Amino acid sequence: MMLHLQAKPNARHNQLLPGPAGRWTVRLAAPPQDGKANAVLVAFLAEVFGVAKSNVQLLSGHTAPFKKLEITGISEEEGAAVLARYTVA
């Protein structure tokens, strides 16, 4: 599944939040230096979706706040169900 999100480093804790136009926001408890925030992002999303870190690949946005990721080992339906848990009703 493909996931488009905005990463916000230097947060108190990792958090996944729904945003406008189907884009998600991820607050990360890591600084945006030397790829630390990207490493935390990959580990956090692997945990959220219940897949191995090797199944989460950052495709674009390595140095930008807007990122595109591919998550393998999970179907679109399973991914949508996981994201639905984070959607505020």
DAVEN-V669432 format. One record per residue. N is the residue number from 0. SS is DSSP state (hx for helix, st for strand, lp for the rest). PHI is phi in whole degrees, 0 to 359 (NA if undefined). Layout:
((N:SS:PHI) (N:SS:PHI))
This chain:
((0:lp:NA) (1:st:260) (2:st:224) (3:st:251) (4:st:209) (5:st:247) (6:st:261) (7:st:235) (8:lp:283) (9:lp:66) (10:lp:274) (11:lp:289) (12:lp:208) (13:lp:286) (14:st:207) (15:st:251) (16:st:230) (17:st:289) (18:lp:229) (19:hx:288) (20:hx:56) (21:hx:77) (22:lp:269) (23:st:254) (24:st:244) (25:st:239) (26:st:267) (27:lp:240) (28:lp:272) (29:lp:204) (30:lp:280) (31:lp:275) (32:lp:237) (33:lp:53) (34:lp:76) (35:hx:296) (36:hx:295) (37:hx:295) (38:hx:295) (39:hx:293) (40:hx:301) (41:hx:298) (42:hx:296) (43:hx:295) (44:hx:293) (45:hx:298) (46:hx:294) (47:hx:300) (48:hx:270) (49:lp:69) (50:lp:235) (51:lp:287) (52:hx:302) (53:hx:292) (54:hx:271) (55:st:249) (56:st:239) (57:st:279) (58:st:271) (59:st:209) (60:lp:92) (61:lp:303) (62:lp:241) (63:lp:243) (64:lp:287) (65:st:268) (66:st:233) (67:st:237) (68:st:234) (69:st:244) (70:st:243) (71:lp:256) (72:lp:85) (73:lp:214) (74:lp:280) (75:hx:300) (76:hx:294) (77:hx:295) (78:hx:296) (79:hx:296) (80:hx:294) (81:hx:295) (82:hx:296) (83:hx:298) (84:lp:293) (85:lp:262) (86:lp:277) (87:lp:279) (88:lp:281))
